[in-house]
Amino acid sequence: MFSNLLQEHLKYATTAAVTYYEQHFGKIHPYMRSELEKWLSEAGDDLVMEAMKRAVDYHKLSWSYVKKILIRSIIFPLNSIYITFLNLYEPSLYISKI
């Protein structure tokens, strides 16, 4: 039962992520879809969606930029929290550059 719920959640997350990707980055090809599904299962849908939103905010519409955000968020989670805090509350003090 838990496995079914997890699969259903991943299916919903994949659908939402694919829709967002196609709206902002362009048509999704089979390889890109498998990359997106891999990151969704490994990093979670919230983190992947946030990374894509940041890429759009910074006008960096490439999957490689999104992957850099994801990798940095996983490797340096505390740094990512600090950068997010600064960007949200004091954007004039710090602009995140990846």
Helices and strands as residue ranges (DSSP letters): H 2-24, H 30-43, H 45-57, H 63-75, H 77-89
